[in-house]
Amino acid sequence: MLELLWSALVAVLDAVLTVLRVVFWPLLLGVFIWALSMQVDPRDVLRLRWILERIAAIAEGVGHLLLGVCLRVYRQTLGGAYLRRSRRRAAQHLVWARRGFGRDADSLFPASRQMRTVLRSWHQAAPLAAGAYIFKAYILLLVLLNLGGLVDAATKWASRTWAESEHAPVPWWAPSGGLWGPARPVADTAETPGAVVTVVASFRAFAEAIWGKAAQYLPALAAPEGRTAEVVTAISGLVLALVLLLALRAGMSVLGRRPGPARDGHRRDPGFVDPLPRGWWLRSLLSLRPGVASRTRPVAVLIDCLARVGSARRYFQTVTQTRSTLYVPRVDLAGAERVVWSAWKVRHGPVRGALRRDYRKHAAEVVGVIRRLEARQNIDDNTGQVFEEMARVLLTIAERYASGNTLALLDRADVEGVEPAVDREWVRLVILGVAMTGAAITAGLTELSAAASTQIVAVVGAVAWVLLYRDRLSPGDVLDVMRGQTRK
């Protein structure tokens, strides 16, 4: 059975790769020719740029045509059934969440268009994200199990490359390569160094030249008496180095700038679209919930919290008020708090420092409102009214998040007079890490065996865990703490 499933998976992946190759090469050809046309003077008399642009447009059109045909075939076969099933599951999810409110569902839990769209997107992306997460966890597990060997191989390769670069030939344009002075001494070997060794040798020559000049002239700034020429040289060198850095920064910004929208394609490629942030691929690789599922999951979590509120409200009306007041329902809003703590990170990605403080402050205020509502369950006599207030607050947060208003998840009147929540879990984690690291180092310095050292570290970690957290943090919440979603 497993061999049959593996063969089917391999066949599907092979078909997908074949389709991607068919569509990828025309698009790549179009991009290459378009980039080449950008280097040609638009005023050339041979109209070479016009010819290249037409070829690029044809290649791009062929690529889009093939992609459209592939997407149409997919939608008519597997894609259509998958989309219909995900939409049906999203509708069932929403009906299940609203069922607890009964006849008051339209007034207490009205599902807006944005919420329906986001919930539908989550049901479409969740199965694919689950498969990607399992595959990613498997790869990370393999890397973790072979981490020692990988680090050892990387260390040996770096040491060998550095040793070979010490006497490797340097290009003529690099310092000590012939243009800047006498040639650098090179070991006379029959083997030709590789490209990596040559690059490392070039950078090493740059560093040596800069260090030699700095060691020659910079000490004159500390004792300038009688060394006027050296002081002027040092100051001029610092100014020129600053100008060089600014020029490099300007050049990198020009090279990394995205082209503006075309004259006839401004609707497809608006000029105000932000480029992907630096290192986005690494953050996506290490993310626990990749892709669209991470951005749409908060709405699904808030809808589940609303379902619990509706069930508790119905139980309070049908059992508590009519039979016995000993059984009073309570709702735990831990999931909603974790969502609010990281809503602005998940929804918008990287946020610059000037706005990060405002996002964190607003998230702390909203979490304070949620905690106050959770505490009111044990304060107010009319618990049913508290449940209705919970539903209103959670619904507002879900709608604002679905609309992208993460800096206004609640109105100013809702957070007025509420004490903002404080996230101090990083302090406890640091203390726990220091305690376990100290125990490991202390056990390593003693003459105990490896088994005894492991037991000592485990006991110290368990005791520190109990003293720091007691019953406030379960082991499953550690990942939430690492993502900044803790509710403590």
C-alpha positions in Angstrom: 0.0 0.0 0.0 2.8 2.4 0.9 4.6 1.6 -2.3 1.5 2.3 -4.3 1.0 5.7 -2.6 4.6 6.6 -3.1 4.4 5.7 -6.8 1.3 7.9 -7.2 3.0 10.8 -5.4 6.1 10.5 -7.6 3.8 10.5 -10.7 2.0 13.6 -9.5 5.2 15.4 -8.8 6.7 14.4 -12.1 3.6 15.8 -13.9 3.7 19.0 -11.9 7.4 19.5 -12.7 6.8 18.8 -16.4 4.1 21.5 -16.5 6.3 23.9 -14.7 9.1 23.3 -17.2 6.8 23.9 -20.1 5.5 27.2 -18.7 8.8 28.3 -17.1 11.1 28.5 -20.2 8.9 30.8 -22.3 8.5 33.2 -19.3 12.2 33.0 -18.6 13.0 33.8 -22.2 10.7 36.7 -22.1 12.2 38.1 -18.9 15.8 37.7 -20.3 15.0 39.5 -23.5 13.1 42.2 -21.7 16.1 42.7 -19.4 18.4 42.8 -22.4 16.1 45.4 -24.1 16.4 47.6 -21.0 20.1 48.0 -21.7 19.6 49.3 -25.2 19.3 52.9 -25.9 15.6 53.7 -26.7 16.7 56.2 -29.4 18.7 53.6 -31.5 18.1 54.0 -35.2 18.1 50.2 -35.8 15.0 49.8 -33.6 16.7 46.9 -31.8 15.0 47.7 -28.5 11.6 47.6 -30.2 12.3 44.2 -31.8 13.5 42.8 -28.4 10.4 44.2 -26.7 8.2 42.5 -29.3 10.0 39.2 -28.9 9.7 39.5 -25.1 6.0 40.2 -25.4 5.5 37.2 -27.6 7.4 34.9 -25.3 5.5 36.3 -22.3 2.2 35.8 -24.1 3.1 32.2 -25.0 4.0 31.5 -21.3 0.7 33.1 -20.1 -1.2 31.1 -22.6 0.4 27.8 -21.5 -0.1 28.7 -17.9 -3.8 29.6 -18.5 -4.3 26.3 -20.3 -2.7 24.4 -17.4 -4.8 26.2 -14.9 -8.0 25.6 -16.8 -7.3 21.9 -17.1 -6.6 21.8 -13.4 -9.7 23.7 -12.5 -11.9 21.4 -14.7 -10.4 18.2 -13.1 -8.9 18.2 -9.6 -8.9 21.9 -8.8 -12.7 22.4 -9.3 -13.5 19.5 -6.9 -11.0 20.7 -4.4 -12.3 24.3 -4.5 -15.9 23.2 -4.2 -15.1 20.9 -1.2 -13.2 23.7 0.5 -16.0 26.2 0.0 -18.5 23.6 1.4 -16.3 23.0 4.4 -16.0 26.7 5.1 -19.8 27.1 4.9 -20.2 24.2 7.3 -17.6 25.6 9.7 -19.5 28.9 9.8 -22.8 27.2 10.3 -21.4 25.2 13.2 -19.9 28.3 14.8 -23.2 30.2 14.6 -25.3 27.3 15.8 -24.7 28.1 19.5 -26.3 31.6 19.2 -29.6 30.2 18.0 -32.1 32.8 16.9 -29.7 35.6 18.0 -27.0 34.6 15.5 -27.8 37.3 13.0 -27.5 40.0 15.7 -24.6 38.6 17.8 -22.6 36.8 15.1 -23.2 38.4 11.7 -20.7 36.9 9.2 -19.3 39.7 7.0 -18.1 39.2 3.5 -14.5 39.6 4.5 -14.7 37.0 7.1 -16.3 34.5 4.7 -13.6 35.1 2.1 -10.8 34.7 4.6 -12.3 31.6 6.1 -12.7 30.1 2.6 -9.1 30.9 1.9 -8.0 29.2 5.1 -9.9 26.0 4.2 -8.3 26.0 0.8 -4.8 26.5 2.0 -4.9 24.5 5.3 -4.5 21.0 3.7 -1.7 22.1 1.5 0.0 23.9 4.3 -0.3 20.8 6.5 1.5 18.7 3.8 4.2 21.4 3.4 4.6 21.6 7.2 5.1 17.8 7.5 7.6 17.8 4.7 9.4 20.8 6.2 9.4 19.1 9.7 10.9 16.0 8.1 13.7 18.0 6.4 14.4 19.9 9.6 14.6 16.6 11.5 17.1 15.2 9.1 19.2 18.4 9.4 18.9 18.2 13.2 20.1 14.6 13.3 23.0 15.3 11.0 23.8 18.7 12.3 27.2 17.6 13.8 28.4 16.2 10.5 27.2 19.2 8.5 28.9 21.7 10.9 32.1 19.6 10.8 32.1 19.4 7.0 31.4 23.2 6.7 34.2 24.0 9.2 36.7 21.8 7.3 35.7 23.3 4.0 36.1 26.9 5.4 39.4 26.1 6.9 40.7 24.5 3.8 39.5 27.4 1.6 41.1 30.0 3.9 44.4 28.1 3.9 44.4 27.8 0.1 43.5 31.5 -0.3 46.6 32.6 1.6 48.9 31.8 -1.3 46.4 31.8 -4.2 46.8 34.2 -7.1 44.9 37.5 -7.0 43.2 39.1 -10.0 45.1 42.1 -11.5 42.3 44.5 -10.4 42.5 43.6 -6.7 45.0 45.1 -4.2 48.4 43.3 -4.4 47.3 41.9 -7.8 49.6 44.1 -9.9 47.6 47.3 -10.4 47.9 48.6 -6.8 51.5 47.9 -6.3 53.9 44.9 -6.3 52.4 41.6 -7.0 51.4 39.4 -4.0 53.7 36.4 -3.5 52.0 33.3 -4.8 53.0 29.7 -4.2 54.2 28.0 -7.4 51.8 25.0 -7.7 50.6 23.2 -10.8 47.0 23.2 -9.6 44.7 26.1 -10.6 42.7 27.4 -7.6 38.9 27.3 -7.8 36.6 30.2 -8.2 35.7 30.2 -4.5 39.4 30.3 -3.5 40.0 33.2 -5.9 37.1 35.2 -4.5 38.2 34.6 -1.0 41.8 35.6 -1.9 40.5 38.8 -3.5 38.5 39.8 -0.5 41.5 38.9 1.7 43.7 41.1 -0.4 41.3 44.0 0.0 41.2 43.5 3.8 45.0 43.3 4.0 45.4 46.5 1.9 42.8 48.4 4.0 44.3 47.2 7.3 47.8 48.2 6.1 46.7 51.7 5.3 44.7 52.0 8.5 47.6 50.8 10.6 49.9 53.3 8.9 47.9 56.5 9.1 45.1 56.2 11.8 47.6 56.2 14.8 48.4 59.7 13.7 45.0 60.9 14.9 45.8 59.9 18.5 49.1 61.8 18.5 49.0 64.5 15.7 52.0 66.5 16.9 54.5 66.8 14.1 52.6 64.4 11.8 50.5 66.8 9.8 50.7 65.0 6.5 49.7 61.7 8.1 46.7 63.3 9.9 45.5 64.9 6.7 45.8 61.6 4.9 43.9 59.8 7.6 41.0 62.3 7.7 40.8 62.3 3.9 40.8 58.5 3.8 37.9 58.4 6.3 35.9 60.9 4.3 36.6 59.0 1.1 35.6 55.7 2.8 32.3 57.3 3.9 31.7 58.6 0.4 32.5 55.1 -1.0 29.9 53.5 1.3 27.3 56.0 0.3 28.0 55.3 -3.3 27.8 51.6 -2.8 24.5 52.0 -1.0 23.1 54.2 -3.8 24.3 51.6 -6.4 22.6 48.7 -4.5 19.4 50.7 -4.2 19.4 51.3 -8.0 20.1 47.7 -8.8 17.5 46.4 -6.4 14.8 48.7 -7.5 11.8 47.1 -9.1 10.8 48.5 -12.6 7.8 50.7 -12.7 4.5 49.7 -14.2 4.1 49.4 -18.0 2.0 52.0 -19.9 -0.7 49.4 -20.6 -0.2 47.2 -17.6 -0.7 49.5 -14.6 -3.7 47.5 -13.4 -1.7 44.3 -13.3 1.5 45.7 -11.8 0.8 48.8 -9.7 3.9 50.8 -8.9 3.1 51.0 -5.2 3.4 47.2 -4.7 6.1 46.6 -2.0 8.9 44.2 -2.9 9.5 41.1 -0.8 11.5 41.8 2.3 15.1 40.7 2.7 15.4 37.1 3.8 11.7 36.4 3.2 12.6 32.9 1.8 14.5 32.0 5.0 11.6 33.2 7.2 9.2 31.3 5.1 11.3 28.1 5.3 11.5 28.3 9.1 7.9 29.3 9.6 5.7 26.9 11.4 2.6 27.7 9.3 3.7 28.6 5.7 1.9 30.6 3.1 -1.7 31.8 3.1 -2.6 29.5 6.0 -0.6 31.6 8.4 -2.3 34.8 7.4 -5.8 33.4 7.4 -5.6 31.2 10.5 -6.3 34.0 13.0 -9.8 34.4 11.6 -10.4 30.7 11.9 -9.2 30.7 15.5 -11.4 33.7 16.4 -14.4 32.0 14.8 -13.7 28.9 17.0 -13.6 31.1 20.0 -16.9 32.6 19.0 -18.4 29.1 18.7 -17.3 28.4 22.3 -18.9 31.6 23.5 -22.1 30.7 21.7 -22.1 27.2 23.2 -21.5 28.6 26.7 -24.2 31.2 26.3 -26.8 28.5 25.2 -25.7 26.3 28.1 -26.1 29.2 30.5 -29.6 30.0 29.2 -30.9 26.4 29.0 -29.2 24.7 32.0 -27.7 27.2 34.5 -30.7 29.6 34.7 -33.4 26.8 34.6 -31.9 23.9 36.6 -28.9 24.7 38.8 -26.5 27.6 39.3 -23.7 25.2 40.4 -22.9 24.5 36.7 -21.8 27.9 35.3 -20.0 27.7 32.0 -16.7 29.5 31.5 -14.9 30.3 28.2 -11.1 30.3 27.8 -9.9 32.9 25.4 -6.3 31.8 25.3 -6.4 31.2 21.5 -7.8 34.7 20.9 -5.0 36.3 23.0 -2.3 34.4 21.1 -3.8 35.6 17.8 -3.9 39.2 18.9 -0.3 39.2 20.1 1.0 38.3 16.7 -1.8 39.7 14.4 0.3 42.5 13.1 3.3 40.3 12.4 1.3 37.6 10.6 -0.9 40.0 8.6 1.7 42.5 7.4 5.0 40.8 7.7 8.1 42.9 8.6 7.1 46.3 10.2 9.7 49.1 10.5 10.7 50.1 14.0 8.8 53.4 14.0 5.4 51.6 13.8 6.3 48.4 15.7 5.9 50.1 19.0 2.3 51.3 18.1 1.4 47.8 17.0 2.7 46.2 20.2 0.9 48.8 22.3 -2.4 48.3 20.6 -2.1 44.5 20.8 -1.4 44.8 24.6 -4.5 47.0 25.0 -6.7 44.5 23.0 -5.3 41.6 25.1 -6.1 43.6 28.2 -9.7 43.9 27.0 -9.9 40.2 26.4 -8.5 39.4 29.8 -11.0 41.7 31.5 -13.9 40.1 29.7 -12.6 36.7 30.8 -12.3 37.9 34.4 -15.8 39.3 34.3 -17.2 35.8 34.1 -16.4 35.4 37.8 -17.5 39.0 38.8 -20.7 40.0 37.1 -24.0 38.4 38.1 -25.4 38.5 34.5 -23.0 36.0 32.9 -25.2 35.9 29.7 -24.5 39.6 29.1 -20.8 39.0 29.5 -21.0 36.3 26.8 -22.8 38.7 24.5 -20.0 41.3 25.1 -17.4 38.6 24.4 -19.1 37.8 21.1 -19.2 41.5 20.1 -15.5 42.0 20.9 -14.3 38.8 19.2 -16.4 39.5 16.1 -15.0 43.0 15.9 -11.4 41.7 16.1 -12.1 39.1 13.4 -13.7 41.6 11.1 -10.9 44.2 11.6 -8.2 41.6 11.1 -9.9 40.3 7.9 -10.0 43.9 6.6 -6.4 44.5 7.4 -7.0 47.1 10.2 -4.6 45.5 12.7 -3.9 48.9 14.3 -7.6 49.3 15.0 -8.8 45.9 16.1 -11.0 47.6 18.6 -12.4 51.1 18.9 -10.7 53.6 21.2 -13.8 53.5 23.5 -13.4 49.8 24.0 -9.8 50.0 25.2 -10.2 53.1 27.2 -9.4 52.6 30.9 -8.1 49.1 30.3 -4.7 48.1 31.7 -2.5 46.9 28.8 -1.2 43.4 29.1 2.5 42.8 29.6 4.5 40.0 27.9 7.3 38.8 30.2 7.7 35.3 29.0 11.1 36.0 27.4 12.5 36.7 30.9 11.3 33.4 32.2 12.6 31.6 29.1 16.0 33.3 29.6 16.2 32.3 33.2 15.2 28.7 32.4 17.8 28.5 29.6 20.5 30.0 31.9 19.7 27.5 34.6 19.8 24.5 32.3 23.0 25.7 30.6 24.6 26.3 33.9 23.6 22.8 35.1 25.0 21.3 31.9 28.3 23.1 32.2 28.7 22.2 35.9 27.9 18.6 35.2 30.5 18.6 32.4 33.2 20.0 34.7 32.7 17.2 37.3 33.8 13.6 37.0 30.3 12.2 36.6 29.3 9.9 33.8 27.3 11.0 30.8 24.2 9.3 32.0 24.4 11.0 35.4 25.1 14.4 33.9 22.0 14.0 31.7 19.8 13.1 34.7 21.1 16.1 36.6 20.4 18.5 33.8 16.9 17.0 33.4 16.1 17.3 37.1 17.4 20.9 37.2 15.3 21.8 34.2 12.2 20.2 35.7 12.6 22.0 39.0 13.3 25.3 37.2 10.2 24.8 35.0 8.0 24.2 38.1 9.4 27.2 40.0 9.0 29.6 37.0 5.8 28.4 35.4 4.0 26.1 37.8 0.8 25.3 35.9 0.7 28.5 33.9 2.5 27.2 30.8 2.1 23.8 29.2 5.0 22.3 27.1 2.9 22.8 24.0 2.9 26.6 24.5 6.7 26.9 24.2 6.4 27.3 20.4 3.7 30.0 20.9 6.1 31.8 23.2 8.9 31.6 20.6 6.5 33.2 18.0 5.5 36.0 20.4 1.9 34.7 20.8 2.0 34.0 24.5 -0.9 35.0 26.7 1.0 35.1 30.1 
